Amino acid sequence: MIQGRVRWKRFALVFVPALAVASVLVGATAEGAIGASFVVSGDTFKVSADTLQGQGFVQYGSTVENKKGQKIPVAVSGIRKATLTNMCQTVLVKSPVGAVTIRITAGTGKEPVTAENMIVDATQIEGNAVFTKLEAGRDASSLDQVPDGQGAAGMFGQQAAAVTIKDFRQVSWAVNAATFKLPGLKLAVEPGEHECF
């Protein structure tokens, strides 16, 4: 019993600061305080939703950079106004007590998660998608459906007036948003590996 209490105290010492940082990041993103470019961590994170609906959509290829200076190829997806129902986000992190999952859920009730001018650096996107007024093969520097949602000149790009993705699944390195509202937010730290999908 005493050893068990000591382990949980160590667990709390490790993750209380992590939770504080996570809370600050959520708050900063909600206020639009995070810039469009930053060095990414060594971990991807997963996001799922029953449905993602967006007004104004752009997509093009790019790279993100980690602290070691390594360039990682990503698909950049931007949405001017997005809503997500039953959203779940997980990230698996290493700790002195083993692997731990940080899980965030929101938009599980009547009010969905909403975001404005959201830019995602993803390595995987899955779901059943419908695009409205799609333009594929447009120069990425000329995309105009999302503010500041342009890529490099000469790069392949595509955009649409609207997008709906059911059974949405995504693996990402980074997300930026001018606003990000999470009704019914729940954050949990769970020993072991637990994923939304």
Backbone as numpy.savetxt, mean C-alpha at the origin, in Angstrom:
# Nx Ny Nz CAx CAy CAz Cx Cy Cz
5.81 -19.90 34.07 4.99 -18.70 34.07 5.84 -17.44 34.07
6.92 -17.44 34.90 7.77 -16.26 34.96 8.47 -16.06 33.62
8.96 -17.16 33.01 9.61 -17.04 31.72 8.65 -16.50 30.67
7.41 -16.95 30.73 6.42 -16.46 29.78 6.20 -14.97 29.90
6.14 -14.47 31.14 5.96 -13.03 31.33 7.16 -12.25 30.81
8.34 -12.78 31.03 9.55 -12.10 30.55 9.54 -12.01 29.03
9.16 -13.10 28.36 9.13 -13.08 26.89 8.15 -12.04 26.37
6.97 -11.94 26.97 5.98 -10.97 26.50 6.42 -9.55 26.79
7.19 -9.35 27.90 7.72 -8.02 28.17 8.73 -7.64 27.09
9.58 -8.59 26.71 10.53 -8.32 25.63 9.80 -8.04 24.33
8.74 -8.80 24.09 7.92 -8.59 22.90 7.36 -7.17 22.88
6.85 -6.71 24.01 6.29 -5.36 24.09 7.37 -4.31 23.90
8.55 -4.51 24.48 9.63 -3.55 24.33 10.05 -3.39 22.87
9.98 -4.49 22.11 10.36 -4.44 20.71 9.29 -3.76 19.87
8.01 -4.05 20.16 6.97 -3.64 19.23 6.17 -2.40 19.62
6.25 -1.94 20.85 5.59 -0.67 21.16 6.17 0.45 20.31
7.53 0.57 20.19 8.05 1.59 19.28 7.61 1.38 17.84
7.54 0.12 17.40 7.12 -0.15 16.02 5.69 0.30 15.78
4.82 0.05 16.76 3.44 0.48 16.63 3.34 2.00 16.63
4.17 2.65 17.42 4.16 4.11 17.44 4.56 4.66 16.08
5.60 4.07 15.49 6.03 4.51 14.17 4.93 4.27 13.13
4.28 3.11 13.21 3.20 2.81 12.27 2.08 3.82 12.40
1.74 4.20 13.63 0.68 5.18 13.84 1.06 6.53 13.27
2.32 6.92 13.46 2.78 8.20 12.91 2.72 8.20 11.40
3.13 7.08 10.78 3.11 7.00 9.33 1.69 7.07 8.79
0.75 6.39 9.43 -0.64 6.46 9.01 -1.14 7.89 9.11
-0.83 8.56 10.22 -1.26 9.93 10.39 -0.63 10.86 9.39
0.67 10.69 9.11 1.35 11.55 8.16 0.79 11.37 6.76
0.51 10.11 6.40 -0.07 9.86 5.09 -1.45 10.49 4.98
-2.24 10.40 6.05 -3.58 10.98 6.03 -3.53 12.49 5.84
-2.46 13.13 6.28 -2.33 14.57 6.15 -1.57 14.98 4.90
-1.18 14.01 4.08 -0.46 14.32 2.86 0.97 14.76 3.12
1.58 14.34 4.24 2.89 14.84 4.62 4.03 14.02 4.05
3.75 12.86 3.50 4.80 12.01 2.96 5.01 12.34 1.49
6.27 12.53 1.10 6.57 12.89 -0.27 6.36 11.73 -1.22
6.56 12.01 -2.52 6.30 11.01 -3.55 7.45 10.04 -3.71
8.61 10.31 -3.06 9.78 9.46 -3.25 10.51 9.29 -1.92
10.80 8.02 -1.57 11.57 7.74 -0.37 12.26 6.38 -0.52
13.27 6.17 0.30 13.97 4.88 0.30 13.06 3.84 0.93
12.88 2.70 0.25 11.96 1.69 0.74 12.66 0.77 1.73
11.87 0.09 2.55 12.40 -0.86 3.52 12.78 -2.15 2.81
13.23 -3.12 3.57 13.59 -4.41 2.99 12.44 -5.38 2.90
11.22 -4.93 3.19 10.06 -5.82 3.22 8.94 -5.29 2.33
8.36 -6.17 1.53 7.12 -5.83 0.83 5.96 -6.03 1.79
4.80 -5.49 1.43 3.60 -5.72 2.22 2.45 -6.05 1.28
1.45 -6.74 1.83 0.32 -7.19 1.03 -0.95 -6.43 1.41
-1.74 -6.12 0.39 -3.02 -5.43 0.59 -4.09 -6.18 -0.18
-5.23 -6.39 0.46 -6.36 -7.02 -0.22 -7.62 -6.21 0.06
-8.60 -6.35 -0.82 -9.91 -5.72 -0.63 -10.93 -6.50 -1.44
-12.15 -6.50 -0.94 -13.22 -7.16 -1.72 -13.39 -6.45 -3.06
-13.37 -5.11 -3.01 -13.51 -4.31 -4.24 -12.69 -3.04 -4.12
-11.96 -2.72 -5.18 -11.30 -1.42 -5.32 -11.96 -0.69 -6.47
-12.42 0.52 -6.23 -13.01 1.35 -7.28 -12.22 2.65 -7.36
-11.87 3.06 -8.58 -11.08 4.26 -8.74 -11.60 5.15 -9.85
-11.51 6.46 -9.61 -11.79 7.46 -10.63 -10.46 8.09 -11.02
-10.08 7.90 -12.28 -8.79 8.36 -12.75 -7.71 7.37 -12.40
-7.14 6.72 -13.43 -6.16 5.65 -13.20 -5.01 5.81 -14.18
-3.76 5.67 -13.69 -2.57 5.66 -14.54 -1.68 4.51 -14.11
-0.84 4.04 -15.07 0.09 2.96 -14.75 1.29 3.01 -15.70
2.49 2.79 -15.14 3.70 2.78 -15.94 4.80 2.07 -15.13
5.89 1.74 -15.77 7.00 1.06 -15.10 7.99 2.05 -14.51
8.63 1.65 -13.41 9.63 2.49 -12.77 10.47 1.62 -11.84
11.24 2.25 -10.96 12.02 1.54 -9.96 11.91 2.26 -8.62
12.11 1.50 -7.54 12.30 2.08 -6.22 13.69 1.69 -5.74
14.19 2.39 -4.73 15.54 2.14 -4.24 15.52 1.83 -2.75
16.27 0.79 -2.35 16.37 0.48 -0.93 17.60 1.15 -0.32
17.83 0.95 0.97 18.91 1.63 1.68 20.28 1.22 1.16
20.38 0.03 0.56 21.65 -0.43 0.01 21.93 0.16 -1.36
20.98 0.96 -1.87 21.15 1.55 -3.19 20.70 0.66 -4.33
20.10 -0.47 -4.01 19.63 -1.39 -5.04 18.35 -0.86 -5.69
18.29 -0.95 -7.01 17.11 -0.54 -7.76 16.18 -1.74 -7.93
14.91 -1.56 -7.60 13.93 -2.64 -7.67 12.84 -2.24 -8.68
12.63 -3.03 -9.73 11.59 -2.69 -10.72 10.18 -2.82 -10.13
9.32 -1.88 -10.45 7.95 -1.89 -9.96 7.01 -1.40 -11.05
5.74 -1.74 -10.88 4.67 -1.15 -11.67 4.04 -0.06 -10.82
4.13 1.18 -11.30 3.54 2.30 -10.58 2.09 2.46 -11.02
1.17 2.41 -10.05 -0.25 2.60 -10.33 -0.75 3.80 -9.54
-1.39 4.73 -10.22 -1.94 5.91 -9.56 -3.44 5.96 -9.73
-4.14 6.36 -8.66 -5.59 6.53 -8.71 -5.94 7.88 -8.09
-6.72 8.68 -8.81 -7.08 10.02 -8.31 -8.00 9.93 -7.10
-9.05 9.12 -7.19 -9.95 8.90 -6.06 -10.26 7.41 -5.98
-9.94 6.80 -4.84 -10.12 5.35 -4.69 -10.96 5.03 -3.47
-11.74 3.96 -3.57 -12.46 3.40 -2.42 -12.17 1.91 -2.37
-11.95 1.39 -1.16 -11.68 -0.03 -0.96 -12.61 -0.55 0.13
-13.30 -1.63 -0.15 -14.17 -2.25 0.84 -13.46 -3.46 1.45
-13.58 -3.57 2.78 -12.98 -4.68 3.52 -11.49 -4.81 3.21
-10.75 -3.73 3.51 -9.32 -3.70 3.24 -8.52 -4.39 4.34
-7.48 -5.10 3.94 -6.56 -5.75 4.87 -5.15 -5.54 4.38
-4.23 -5.17 5.30 -2.83 -4.99 4.95 -1.98 -5.75 5.95
-1.01 -6.50 5.45 -0.11 -7.24 6.35 1.34 -7.05 5.90
2.23 -7.05 6.89 3.66 -7.08 6.63 4.30 -8.02 7.63
5.17 -8.89 7.15 5.87 -9.84 8.00 7.24 -9.26 8.34
7.55 -9.15 9.64 8.83 -8.56 10.07 9.56 -9.54 10.97
10.88 -9.43 10.98 11.70 -10.26 11.85 11.89 -9.54 13.19
12.00 -10.33 14.27 12.19 -9.75 15.60 13.01 -10.71 16.45
13.46 -10.26 17.62 14.21 -11.16 18.51 13.40 -12.37 18.98
12.06 -12.27 18.87 11.22 -13.40 19.29 10.69 -14.19 18.10
11.24 -13.93 16.91 10.80 -14.65 15.72 9.99 -13.78 14.77
9.42 -14.40 13.76 8.63 -13.68 12.77 7.33 -13.17 13.39
6.96 -11.96 13.03 5.76 -11.32 13.56 5.03 -10.62 12.42
3.72 -10.69 12.41 2.91 -10.03 11.40 2.26 -8.78 12.00
2.39 -7.66 11.30 1.64 -6.45 11.64 0.48 -6.38 10.66
-0.73 -6.40 11.20 -1.93 -6.44 10.36 -2.78 -5.19 10.60
-3.25 -4.57 9.51 -4.16 -3.43 9.59 -5.41 -3.79 8.80
-6.58 -3.60 9.40 -7.84 -3.76 8.68 -8.65 -2.48 8.82
-9.48 -2.20 7.83 -10.32 -1.01 7.84 -11.37 -1.14 6.75
-12.41 -0.30 6.85 -13.45 -0.32 5.84 -14.26 -1.59 5.82
-14.40 -2.22 6.98 -15.12 -3.49 7.05 -16.61 -3.30 7.32
-17.01 -2.07 7.64 -18.42 -1.78 7.91 -19.08 -1.10 6.72
-19.99 -0.16 7.03 -20.73 0.52 5.97 -19.86 1.53 5.22
-18.85 2.08 5.90 -18.02 3.12 5.29 -16.71 2.51 4.77
-16.41 2.67 3.46 -15.19 2.08 2.91 -13.96 2.94 3.19
-12.81 2.37 2.96 -11.56 3.14 2.96 -11.56 4.04 1.73
-11.09 5.27 1.88 -11.00 6.19 0.75 -9.60 6.80 0.69
-9.15 7.09 -0.52 -7.84 7.71 -0.72 -7.92 8.65 -1.91
-7.10 9.69 -1.86 -7.01 10.64 -2.97 -5.56 10.75 -3.42
-5.40 10.82 -4.74 -4.07 10.94 -5.35 -3.11 9.89 -4.77
-3.53 8.65 -4.86 -2.76 7.53 -4.33 -1.82 6.97 -5.39
-0.55 6.82 -5.03 0.46 6.24 -5.92 1.02 4.99 -5.25
1.00 3.87 -5.96 1.44 2.58 -5.42 2.59 2.04 -6.25
3.66 1.60 -5.58 4.78 0.92 -6.24 4.63 -0.57 -5.96
4.13 -1.31 -6.95 3.75 -2.71 -6.74 4.58 -3.66 -7.56
4.68 -4.90 -7.08 5.32 -5.97 -7.84 4.31 -7.01 -8.29
3.10 -6.96 -7.75 2.08 -7.94 -8.13 0.70 -7.35 -7.87
-0.20 -7.48 -8.85 -1.59 -7.07 -8.72 -2.46 -8.16 -9.33
-3.49 -8.57 -8.60 -4.40 -9.60 -9.10 -5.84 -9.18 -8.82
-6.76 -9.72 -9.60 -8.18 -9.46 -9.40 -8.92 -9.52 -10.71
-10.19 -9.20 -10.67 -11.03 -9.14 -11.86 -11.32 -7.68 -12.15
-10.69 -7.14 -13.21 -10.68 -5.70 -13.46 -11.54 -5.31 -14.65
-12.16 -4.13 -14.52 -12.88 -3.50 -15.61 -12.39 -2.06 -15.71
-11.90 -1.66 -16.90 -11.43 -0.30 -17.13 -12.40 0.45 -18.03
-12.59 1.72 -17.76 -13.46 2.58 -18.58 -12.60 3.60 -19.31
-12.80 3.69 -20.63 -12.05 4.62 -21.48 -10.54 4.41 -21.33
-10.11 3.20 -21.60 -8.71 2.81 -21.47 -7.88 3.35 -22.63
-6.69 3.86 -22.31 -5.70 4.27 -23.30 -4.40 3.54 -22.98
-4.07 2.51 -23.73 -2.86 1.73 -23.50 -1.82 2.08 -24.55
-0.55 2.19 -24.13 0.53 2.53 -25.04 0.81 4.02 -25.09
0.20 4.79 -24.22 0.43 6.24 -24.17 1.79 6.52 -23.51
2.50 7.55 -23.99 3.77 7.91 -23.38 3.54 8.25 -21.91
4.34 7.64 -21.03 4.12 7.79 -19.59 4.23 9.24 -19.12
5.01 10.05 -19.84 5.17 11.45 -19.43 3.94 12.30 -19.74
3.01 11.75 -20.54 1.82 12.52 -20.93 0.56 12.08 -20.20
0.67 11.14 -19.27 -0.51 10.68 -18.53 -1.09 11.83 -17.73
-2.43 11.97 -17.75 -3.05 13.15 -17.12 -4.27 12.84 -16.26
-4.50 11.57 -15.96 -5.67 11.22 -15.16 -5.44 11.41 -13.66
-4.19 11.46 -13.22 -3.85 11.61 -11.80 -2.83 12.73 -11.65
-3.06 13.70 -10.76 -2.07 14.77 -10.55 -0.71 14.20 -10.17
0.35 14.68 -10.81 1.73 14.21 -10.55 1.85 12.72 -10.78
1.06 12.17 -11.68 1.08 10.74 -11.95 1.73 10.39 -13.27
2.81 11.11 -13.61 3.49 10.87 -14.88 4.77 10.08 -14.67
5.14 9.31 -15.69 6.38 8.57 -15.67 7.42 9.23 -16.55
8.47 8.49 -16.89 9.55 9.02 -17.71 9.13 9.10 -19.18
9.66 10.10 -19.89 9.38 10.25 -21.32 9.88 9.02 -22.07
9.07 8.55 -23.01 9.43 7.38 -23.79 9.02 6.06 -23.16
8.60 6.08 -21.90 8.19 4.87 -21.19 6.75 4.51 -21.55
6.48 3.20 -21.69 5.11 2.75 -21.92 4.22 3.14 -20.75
3.05 3.64 -21.07 2.09 3.98 -20.03 0.68 3.65 -20.48
-0.21 3.60 -19.52 -1.63 3.42 -19.83 -2.45 4.13 -18.78
-3.67 4.51 -19.16 -4.54 5.19 -18.23 -5.99 4.91 -18.58
-6.87 5.20 -17.62 -8.30 5.00 -17.81 -9.06 6.03 -16.99
-10.27 6.33 -17.44 -11.11 7.27 -16.70 -11.58 6.67 -15.38
-11.74 5.34 -15.36 -12.20 4.66 -14.14 -11.74 3.20 -14.17
-11.64 2.61 -12.97 -11.26 1.21 -12.86 -12.01 0.59 -11.69
-12.44 -0.67 -11.86 -13.02 -1.46 -10.77 -12.32 -2.81 -10.75
-11.81 -3.19 -9.58 -11.14 -4.47 -9.43 -11.78 -5.22 -8.28
-12.40 -6.36 -8.58 -12.98 -7.20 -7.55 -11.97 -8.27 -7.13
-12.07 -8.71 -5.87 -11.10 -9.67 -5.31 -9.68 -9.14 -5.50
-9.48 -7.91 -5.11 -8.22 -7.19 -5.30 -7.12 -7.75 -4.41
-5.94 -8.04 -4.99 -4.78 -8.53 -4.26 -3.55 -7.79 -4.78
-2.70 -7.32 -3.87 -1.56 -6.53 -4.30 -0.36 -6.74 -3.37
0.83 -6.84 -3.97 2.09 -6.88 -3.22 2.86 -5.62 -3.58
3.25 -4.83 -2.57 3.82 -3.50 -2.83 5.07 -3.25 -2.01
5.87 -2.30 -2.51 7.00 -1.77 -1.78 6.66 -0.46 -1.10
5.75 0.32 -1.69 5.46 1.65 -1.13 4.10 2.13 -1.60
3.48 2.98 -0.77 2.24 3.66 -1.11 2.33 5.11 -0.64
1.94 6.03 -1.50 1.83 7.44 -1.14 0.40 7.87 -1.42
-0.13 8.77 -0.61 -1.46 9.30 -0.85 -1.57 10.70 -0.24
-2.28 11.59 -0.94 -2.53 12.92 -0.39 -3.42 12.81 0.84
-4.45 11.96 0.76 -5.29 11.64 1.91 -5.57 10.15 1.89
-5.70 9.57 3.08 -5.99 8.14 3.20 -6.83 7.96 4.45
-8.13 7.72 4.28 -9.05 7.61 5.41 -9.38 6.15 5.68
-9.20 5.74 6.94 -9.35 4.34 7.33 -10.43 4.21 8.40
-11.70 4.19 8.03 -12.76 4.01 9.04 -12.71 2.62 9.65
-12.90 2.55 10.96 -12.85 1.27 11.65 -11.47 0.66 11.69
-10.43 1.50 11.73 -9.06 1.01 11.72 -8.77 0.09 12.90
-8.16 -1.05 12.62 -7.68 -1.97 13.65 -6.26 -2.39 13.30
-5.34 -2.23 14.24 -3.96 -2.63 14.05 -3.61 -3.69 15.08
-3.08 -4.80 14.62 -2.74 -5.90 15.52 -1.35 -6.43 15.20
-0.63 -6.81 16.24 0.68 -7.47 16.11 0.48 -8.92 16.49
0.77 -9.84 15.56 0.49 -11.25 15.76 1.75 -12.08 15.56
2.16 -12.85 16.59 3.32 -13.73 16.42 3.09 -14.71 15.27
4.12 -14.95 14.47 4.01 -15.87 13.35 3.58 -15.17 12.09
3.37 -15.95 11.06 3.00 -15.42 9.74 1.49 -15.54 9.53
0.84 -14.40 9.32 -0.60 -14.36 9.05 -0.83 -13.40 7.89
-1.50 -13.85 6.87 -1.66 -13.04 5.68 -3.13 -12.81 5.35
-3.39 -11.71 4.64 -4.75 -11.43 4.18 -5.11 -12.34 3.01
-4.10 -12.78 2.25 -4.33 -13.69 1.11 -3.10 -14.51 0.87
